Amino acid sequence: MKLFSIFGNPVSHSISPKMHNLALNGLHVNGCYIKTFLEDGTQLINKFNSLHLDGANVTVPHKEFAYALCDELDEFAKKVGAVNTLVKKDGKIYGYNTDAPGFYKAIESFGEVKTALILGAGGTAKAIATILKKNSLHVEVLNRSKSRLDYFLENNFTAYSWDEFEPKAYDLIINTTSAGLSDNSFPIDEKILNTLMQKAKFAFEVIYNKPTPFLNLAKQNGLTCKDGADMLLHQGVLAFNLFFDNKLNNERITEHMKEAFSL
Ligand SMILES: NC(=O)c1ccc[n+]([C@@H]2O[C@H](COP(=O)([O-])OP(=O)(O)OC[C@H]3O[C@@H](n4cnc5c(N)ncnc54)[C@H](OP(=O)(O)O)[C@@H]3O)[C@@H](O)[C@H]2O)c1
């Protein structure tokens, strides 16, 4: 039997075990997926080994620790410095970042998007910026503090802190901050956000299962919107397939995993 886990702090809210166990059962694979609360990220590899895991997902705040422990890394993990999927193969740990392609799959339904503004400059912003640029979008980044902009400036993105920014037109506005998650706040000044939304066509909120102020304002402005549920689903589908050497069918995994969102 194969054993998998998600590691995080907090992790109790995670629906990844539901998603992966539905896929394991639905595809008749002998395996089980558990959740493991991990306080100290430096203990990730010890915990992974002591549980005799075949693979794992890693969430906030341990993605950088996961990156550091891998023997091999995929293109996005390398570029972003963060890993959300670990796979054990022939005694080696392989690290992947499926947040980036998961996001890209989630915005497929938007159709043509040429320019994007990312609010926030953390790990998720890096993953999203990287995949959008790879797909030839013009990407700019706006963050509260200046200190996190270095990565973006070094990688040739246009990046602003709040005090340097003047709103202009972007097709897509993406909120990657946690503003609105446990409070009712906007990721940037409400007036500036409203101006941006009046000029935009699409809005994406990485938080899922909650009508955040960002999402509500986007709806009021008539934008085509999405929350983070599809991103979560697609990063999970890609991770699941990696656990099985990419030999499974993504559509069939999706079919089973998406039931987790209606349970
Ligand atoms: N749907 C999915 O599949 C999915 C996947 C991955 C992550 N996520 C979600 O994405 C969010 C961000 O994760 P992360 O790993 O990128 O976090 P992170 O690395 O900690 O970065 C957080 C960013 O948000 C900004 N921020 C935080 N609170 C803010 C506030 N009240 N107002 C304005 N800016 C604020 C920070 O700005 P400063 O630099 O100024 O502090 C920072 O740029 C989390 O809610 C996570 O659950 C969702």
The ligand as an SDF file (V2000), in Angstrom:
LIG
                    3D

 48 52  0  0  0  0  0  0  0  0999 V2000
   -5.7530   27.9660   -3.9500 N   0  0  0  0  0  0  0  0  0  0  0  0
   -4.5780   27.3750   -3.8900 C   0  0  0  0  0  0  0  0  0  0  0  0
   -4.3810   26.2870   -4.4350 O   0  0  0  0  0  0  0  0  0  0  0  0
   -3.4380   28.0410   -3.1550 C   0  0  0  0  0  0  0  0  0  0  0  0
   -2.1310   27.5750   -3.3820 C   0  0  0  0  0  0  0  0  0  0  0  0
   -1.0830   28.1960   -2.7050 C   0  0  0  0  0  0  0  0  0  0  0  0
   -1.3600   29.2350   -1.8110 C   0  0  0  0  0  0  0  0  0  0  0  0
   -2.6440   29.6510   -1.6030 N   0  0  0  0  0  0  0  0  0  0  0  0
   -2.9390   30.7700   -0.6720 C   0  0  0  0  0  0  0  0  0  0  0  0
   -2.1700   31.8920   -1.0700 O   0  0  0  0  0  0  0  0  0  0  0  0
   -2.0040   32.7700    0.0390 C   0  0  0  0  0  0  0  0  0  0  0  0
   -0.5650   33.2960    0.0820 C   0  0  0  0  0  0  0  0  0  0  0  0
    0.3270   32.2480    0.3040 O   0  0  0  0  0  0  0  0  0  0  0  0
    1.9290   32.5010    0.2090 P   0  0  0  0  0  0  0  0  0  0  0  0
    2.5610   31.1940    0.5000 O   0  0  0  0  0  0  0  0  0  0  0  0
    2.2610   33.2010   -1.0610 O   0  0  0  0  0  0  0  0  0  0  0  0
    2.1220   33.4900    1.4420 O   0  0  0  0  0  0  0  0  0  0  0  0
    3.4130   34.3630    1.8150 P   0  0  0  0  0  0  0  0  0  0  0  0
    4.6240   33.8200    1.1340 O   0  0  0  0  0  0  0  0  0  0  0  0
    3.3970   34.4740    3.2850 O   0  0  0  0  0  0  0  0  0  0  0  0
    3.1110   35.8180    1.1610 O   0  0  0  0  0  0  0  0  0  0  0  0
    2.0460   36.6010    1.5740 C   0  0  0  0  0  0  0  0  0  0  0  0
    2.0180   37.9280    0.7840 C   0  0  0  0  0  0  0  0  0  0  0  0
    0.8020   38.5780    1.1440 O   0  0  0  0  0  0  0  0  0  0  0  0
    1.0900   39.9200    1.5920 C   0  0  0  0  0  0  0  0  0  0  0  0
    0.1120   40.2110    2.6510 N   0  0  0  0  0  0  0  0  0  0  0  0
   -0.2010   39.4480    3.7230 C   0  0  0  0  0  0  0  0  0  0  0  0
   -1.1950   40.0330    4.4410 N   0  0  0  0  0  0  0  0  0  0  0  0
   -1.5060   41.1850    3.8010 C   0  0  0  0  0  0  0  0  0  0  0  0
   -2.4430   42.2170    4.0410 C   0  0  0  0  0  0  0  0  0  0  0  0
   -3.2720   42.1870    5.0950 N   0  0  0  0  0  0  0  0  0  0  0  0
   -2.4920   43.2520    3.1630 N   0  0  0  0  0  0  0  0  0  0  0  0
   -1.6810   43.2950    2.0970 C   0  0  0  0  0  0  0  0  0  0  0  0
   -0.7490   42.3550    1.8130 N   0  0  0  0  0  0  0  0  0  0  0  0
   -0.6700   41.3100    2.6560 C   0  0  0  0  0  0  0  0  0  0  0  0
    2.5150   39.8960    2.0610 C   0  0  0  0  0  0  0  0  0  0  0  0
    3.0130   41.2210    1.9400 O   0  0  0  0  0  0  0  0  0  0  0  0
    4.2770   41.7610    2.8080 P   0  0  0  0  0  0  0  0  0  0  0  0
    5.5010   41.3460    2.0400 O   0  0  0  0  0  0  0  0  0  0  0  0
    4.1010   43.2180    2.8430 O   0  0  0  0  0  0  0  0  0  0  0  0
    4.1890   41.1200    4.1630 O   0  0  0  0  0  0  0  0  0  0  0  0
    3.1360   38.8810    1.0850 C   0  0  0  0  0  0  0  0  0  0  0  0
    3.5170   39.5110   -0.1120 O   0  0  0  0  0  0  0  0  0  0  0  0
   -2.4330   31.9720    1.2730 C   0  0  0  0  0  0  0  0  0  0  0  0
   -3.7160   32.4270    1.6740 O   0  0  0  0  0  0  0  0  0  0  0  0
   -2.4880   30.5330    0.7450 C   0  0  0  0  0  0  0  0  0  0  0  0
   -3.4200   29.7490    1.4730 O   0  0  0  0  0  0  0  0  0  0  0  0
   -3.6880   29.0700   -2.2770 C   0  0  0  0  0  0  0  0  0  0  0  0
  1  2  1  0
  2  3  2  0
  2  4  1  0
  4  5  1  0
  4 48  2  0
  5  6  2  0
  6  7  1  0
  7  8  2  0
  8  9  1  0
  8 48  1  0
  9 10  1  0
  9 46  1  0
 10 11  1  0
 11 12  1  0
 11 44  1  0
 12 13  1  0
 13 14  1  0
 14 15  2  0
 14 16  1  0
 14 17  1  0
 17 18  1  0
 18 19  2  0
 18 20  1  0
 18 21  1  0
 21 22  1  0
 22 23  1  0
 23 24  1  0
 23 42  1  0
 24 25  1  0
 25 26  1  0
 25 36  1  0
 26 27  1  0
 26 35  1  0
 27 28  2  0
 28 29  1  0
 29 30  1  0
 29 35  2  0
 30 31  1  0
 30 32  2  0
 32 33  1  0
 33 34  2  0
 34 35  1  0
 36 37  1  0
 36 42  1  0
 37 38  1  0
 38 39  2  0
 38 40  1  0
 38 41  1  0
 42 43  1  0
 44 45  1  0
 44 46  1  0
 46 47  1  0
M  CHG  2   8   1  16  -1
M  END
$$$$
